[in-house]
Amino acid sequence: MRWWDIPSVHAIEISVFATDPWSIEQFWSELAEPTRHYFIATLDDDIVGYAGSFVLSPEADVQTIGVAKDHQGQGVGALLLTTLIEHATQAQAAQLILEVRSDNVAAIAMYQQFGFEKISSRPNYYAPDVDALIMRLRPLARTTTSGGGK
Ligand SMILES: CC(C)(COP(=O)(O)OP(=O)(O)OC[C@H]1O[C@@H](n2cnc3c(N)ncnc32)[C@H](O)[C@@H]1OP(=O)(O)O)[C@@H](O)C(=O)NCCC(=O)NCCS
């Protein structure tokens, strides 16, 4: 994602995050931060999804992921999450952490499909009976070299 992608990304953001969407300024400050890594998914030159992470090895967090409503359910979210996992792996992160609303059925299903496991929760964090779930993917696949020499 580059700065000129922000208006299109923000339009998706406000359509998929009903409560507390990020502002344009938040996306600007995320892109300005060297530890953040943002990606877009495009279809025929149109941005249909975006995702970002914080990576400071060995730590890595999923910051956000969103897919335009009319392109959901078509594998875009899985592609973006794969990209974040690959990037964190290449950056030698030991694990990938994220936070998700306990009522976000689609996102939780996607994270579980990728092997994320719930490690803790903050009860009633978002609203009464809507917890914040903390999920973790560990270990990330690592490229290893065998120590075959003498
Ligand atoms: C969560 C989100 C990013 C998923 O993106 P997507 O492109 O629709 O997801 P995909 O089509 O790649 O599906 C990947 C997996 O997610 C799960 N999933 C997606 N939509 C689902 C739904 N409506 N119900 C249940 N599971 C769902 C499935 O496990 C799916 O795998 P499958 O197709 O093999 O069954 C998308 O729904 C979204 O943008 N939601 C609003 C923003 C949001 O909640 N972001 C996450 C914040 S933590």
The ligand as an ORCA input file, in Angstrom:
! r2SCAN-3c Opt
* xyz 0 1
  C     -12.835    -11.168      7.685
  C     -12.645    -10.843      6.207
  C     -11.358    -10.045      6.015
  C     -12.542    -12.149      5.414
  O     -12.242    -11.831      4.069
  P     -12.906    -12.652      2.855
  O     -12.234    -12.224      1.614
  O     -14.369    -12.532      2.903
  O     -12.495    -14.152      3.262
  P     -12.176    -15.359      2.267
  O     -13.162    -15.400      1.161
  O     -10.747    -15.307      1.885
  O     -12.434    -16.619      3.215
  C     -11.393    -17.121      4.052
  C     -12.018    -17.921      5.169
  O     -12.674    -17.046      6.068
  C     -13.824    -17.691      6.608
  N     -15.018    -16.942      6.241
  C     -15.099    -15.945      5.339
  N     -16.341    -15.439      5.306
  C     -17.057    -16.160      6.207
  C     -18.395    -16.088      6.651
  N     -19.262    -15.198      6.162
  N     -18.782    -16.950      7.626
  C     -17.916    -17.839      8.153
  N     -16.632    -17.951      7.761
  C     -16.198    -17.107      6.803
  C     -13.835    -19.087      6.030
  O     -13.099    -19.913      6.906
  C     -13.079    -18.876      4.747
  O     -12.492    -20.055      4.272
  P     -13.330    -21.010      3.235
  O     -13.700    -20.145      2.079
  O     -12.343    -22.067      2.878
  O     -14.511    -21.484      3.986
  C     -13.866    -10.049      5.646
  O     -15.046    -10.721      6.000
  C     -13.942     -8.612      6.133
  O     -13.356     -7.695      5.544
  N     -14.707     -8.394      7.226
  C     -14.881     -7.034      7.760
  C     -13.609     -6.505      8.384
  C     -13.123     -7.408      9.487
  O     -13.890     -7.905     10.298
  N     -11.785     -7.620      9.540
  C     -11.163     -8.456     10.543
  C     -10.921     -7.653     11.776
  S     -10.101     -8.610     13.026
*
